[in-house]
């Protein structure tokens, strides 16, 4: 749930920055997409690290 909520927050934030950076266009999709891609990569890395640490902790107790 937290993963989806965080990505939704960053999607909105990326879109807002894209709107602010757009100038005369509606939205600068390159900026918005790039920021969202960074957010997805960061959150995915955080999720993977958290999961791998939990897996290591579980296997060491056996």
C-alpha positions as CSV (number, residue, x, y, z in Angstrom):
1,X,0.0,0.0,0.0
2,X,2.8,2.4,0.9
3,X,4.5,1.7,-2.4
4,X,1.4,2.6,-4.4
5,X,0.8,5.7,-2.3
6,X,4.4,6.9,-2.7
7,X,4.3,6.4,-6.5
8,X,0.9,8.3,-6.7
9,X,2.5,11.2,-4.8
10,X,5.5,11.3,-7.0
11,X,3.3,11.0,-10.1
12,X,1.4,14.1,-9.0
13,X,4.6,16.0,-8.1
14,X,6.3,15.1,-11.4
15,X,3.2,16.3,-13.3
16,X,3.2,19.5,-11.4
17,X,6.9,20.2,-12.1
18,X,6.2,19.3,-15.8
19,X,3.4,21.9,-15.8
20,X,5.7,24.6,-14.2
21,X,8.6,23.9,-16.6
22,X,6.4,23.7,-19.7
23,X,6.5,27.3,-20.8
24,X,3.8,27.7,-23.6
25,X,3.1,24.0,-24.0
26,X,0.6,22.2,-21.8
27,X,3.2,20.0,-20.0
28,X,6.8,19.2,-20.4
29,X,6.4,15.4,-20.6
30,X,10.1,14.8,-20.8
31,X,10.8,16.4,-17.5
32,X,7.7,14.9,-15.9
33,X,8.5,11.4,-17.2
34,X,12.1,11.6,-16.2
35,X,11.3,12.6,-12.7
36,X,8.7,9.9,-12.4
37,X,11.2,7.3,-13.7
38,X,13.7,8.4,-11.1
39,X,11.0,8.0,-8.4
40,X,10.0,4.6,-9.6
41,X,13.6,3.4,-9.7
42,X,14.3,4.8,-6.2
43,X,11.2,3.3,-4.7
44,X,11.8,-0.1,-6.4
45,X,15.4,-0.1,-5.1
46,X,14.1,0.7,-1.6
47,X,11.5,-2.1,-1.8
48,X,14.0,-4.6,-3.1
49,X,16.5,-3.8,-0.4
50,X,13.9,-4.0,2.3
51,X,12.7,-7.4,1.0
52,X,16.2,-8.8,0.6
53,X,17.1,-7.8,4.2
54,X,14.0,-9.4,5.5
55,X,14.8,-12.6,3.5
56,X,18.4,-12.7,4.9
57,X,17.1,-12.2,8.4
58,X,14.6,-15.0,8.1
59,X,17.1,-17.5,6.6
60,X,19.7,-16.8,9.3
61,X,17.4,-17.7,12.1
62,X,16.7,-21.3,10.9
